Amino acid sequence: MAYSYTNKKGKKYFLNSKDVTLKGGRNQTIYYFSKDERSDSGCDLPAGKQVVESPKTGLPFVKGK
């Protein structure tokens, strides 16, 4: 089961991750939230990261501590 976050508006979001290759050839893992739970890309909150909510839109995002 993926990490879930409920924002101030009461909407529930699920954390997903994806490994991407940047233009320089370096691999990086990106984290993003979705409204539906995805079994193939769902993940737990990584160590050393925290969830922050955008004050304008209420959308959550992952930020390093």
HELIX and SHEET records of a PDB file:
SHEET    1   A 3 SER A   4  THR A   6  0                                        
SHEET    2   A 3 LYS A  12  THR A  21 -1                                        
SHEET    3   A 3 ASN A  27  SER A  34 -1                                        
SHEET    1   B 2 LYS A  49  GLU A  53  0                                        
SHEET    2   B 2 PRO A  60  GLY A  64 -1                                        
END                                                                             
